[in-house]
Structure formats: structure tokens, C-alpha cells
Amino acid sequence: MHGVDPAAVLELLPARPRLLALGEPTHGEDVLLDVRNEIFRHLVEREGYRTIAIESDCLMGLVVDDHVTSGAGTLDDTMARGFSHEWGAFPGNRELVRWMREYNDGRPDAEQVRFAGIDGPLEITGAASPRQALTGLHAHLTAGVAADLLPCTAKTLDELLGTDDRWTDTAAMTNPSRSVGRTPEAGQLRLLADDLVALLDAWTPQLIAASAPEDWHRARLCGRTALGLLRYHSAMADTSPSRMTRLVALRDSMMAANLLAVVERGPALVNAHNGHLQRNRSSMRMGGPPVEWWSAGAIVGAHLGEEYAFLATALGTISHQGVHAPPPDTVEGLLYALPHPRCLVDPRRLATALAGSTPAPRVSSWYGYAPLDPAHLTGNDGIVFVKDTGHGQVSSGSGGG
């Protein structure tokens, strides 16, 4: 156990991972974002990492990537338009974007750092229209392949999509009958989206040769997002008891697909909620039986094996949310007793020190904080513990989990 030295993070691991996942138990705390930014700077400057991915809208994230790589737009505009869940307001995210733009200024493309959002265009209250993703994919294909190969015209897509407010009706989240996800038009759009993605794959050599590589990567992102959104809207129209399980599983599946695409381009750091990055099954209770699903981290870990590493983060107190010192018989309580304000903990050594005993689960007094699960300590490659958050900003809970 020692202070959170970024170099010590990699020393915990048997090899340098292609994807290093840094979880967080709540969103928006300044101290956690400061730790993330410090680790990312070290990975870029000393270890050759070139991408940071965060739990934010993958299409909105293109605005941030354009800004940090080319200087497009102002910093204020980028923070307003480039983040979902209102996370552009967090000072730590603003500092991250500012540093990335400064680092990239004057560097060749191959040495620049990149930004990626991994979440779908989703909020707790609903999902976006698939229009942006579908039309973006269609436009790329229109510019690169013969017109007679396309399964539809842009006009056909527009007619089937209708008005966007049909898709974004927030009442559909709790009332499946308000969802358009299983209308005949939505069914046709799913078939067309599948055909468009298949065309993109089949004509990859020609499309890459005819455009900038970044355009092809973004077309693939549009394809993944269009299919994911159409599946999600279909699940919103589901009336079966498994509806919520399907929705949360689809969201993490979209995150996982985006992460696997990110690491195709080189080693990356991802920052998201612990529940989206852990290796064990995630769960939550929403008034009925627990809902369980495999997280994005579990899916990616199954693909990457030891090339995926996960650091869970835990907090001692969040005084401005009424989360006080943890009970001494919990994992957080044991770490809270240490003299250090921040610690990097090897969970295997911690498990050995506990001599086979299992600490009590911590129960948070605030819904926005998710404590460590003592039954799954060794599923983490490391634990970052911060004793107190001070008076950092915290999310209102309107966005991602």
C-alpha cells in the first residue's frame, strides 16, 4: 500500500495492458478526476498511451476529439457540446481537454493523443434518435461505393425515421407502449442498418483507400451506434419481465464494442463507473428483484484476457453528500484507518492480510456512491482509495451509472 504514483500502477500488473480501466464509485468528484488526469498524463508521456476513453456519448465525443487534435471550436463550446450527462461542467474534464489540446499542438498526427466517448447516445431518461448515426454511415458509403450497391436512399431513411421526438419521448422509459422501437418503420430501419454495416465491411479496402483513415473509423462508429440504438429502442418497447435486464445489458454491450474499437488503435485508458468496468457481473435493484448483467469490462476482459486491467476506486467520506467515515469492519473502513490520504492497494496482498475473512459489505447512505464488494476484491488488479473528497463537485445522477 502506497501513495497513488502513476508509475506504481503499472508495477502492480504482470504486463502493460492494452486497456487500463480506472473505475470510479461515483461521478464528478474533483479529486477522482485529478487522479485520473495524473495517471493519463504519465501513461502518455512515459508509456506511449495515446487515447483516453470515458463514459460519455460516443458521437458527442467526436466534438472533443476534433478539438484536441485540430483545435476545432473553442474550449467552452467543446465542453458544452462534447459531453453527455452534463459532464462537460466538471473542472477535471475541462482540465483534461485543455491539457490534451496543449499536448497535441504542433505534434504530427501519429504522436497526438485522442479522445473517445464509449457510452451510447443514452441517458437514464431515454435514448437518442438513430438519425445521426444512420445518416452518417449512409453518407460515408454514398461517397465511397456505387449507388446501386446501397440498400436505400437518404430520403428513405428520413421517411422511416420520421421526427426525432418520436424516438426521444422520455415517457417510453417507463411505458413501453410509448416506444417506437417495434413499429414497422423501426423494423425496416434495423434491416437497412444491418445491410449498411455489411456493405461497410465488404468494401473496406476501397473505402479506406478512398478516404482518410479517420473517416472509416467514424463510419464504423456510426454503424455500431445505429445498430445499438435500434436494438435499445426495441428493448424499450418490450413488455416482458426481462425488459430492464435487456436495456442495461445492451448499454454495456455498446460500451464494450466501442472499447474494443479503441484498443485496435493502440493502448488506452478508460474511465467509467466501477460497475461498467468490473470483471464480475453487475447488479442493481430497481424496486423489484435484482437486475444482473455482464459489464463492459467483463465483456472486454473476456476478449483481451491479461491485456485488460481494472483498477477499482473507493472513497472514505463524501461529506457534502452525507457519506461519513466507513465502519471499521468494511474494506473501506480498513483502508480509512491508514494514515495516507490516497493509497494504491494490491487486492491480492489485501486478501492475504485478511487471512480468509470477508469484511462486511458497506452500506452507503447516499444512492450515488457504490461501495466496494468485499466478495470480489481479487477480481480487481488494483484499488485506488481516496480518504476524503473535500468539497468536489458531484453529478446530480441525471446521466450514466
Disulfide bonds with the S-S distance in Angstrom:
none
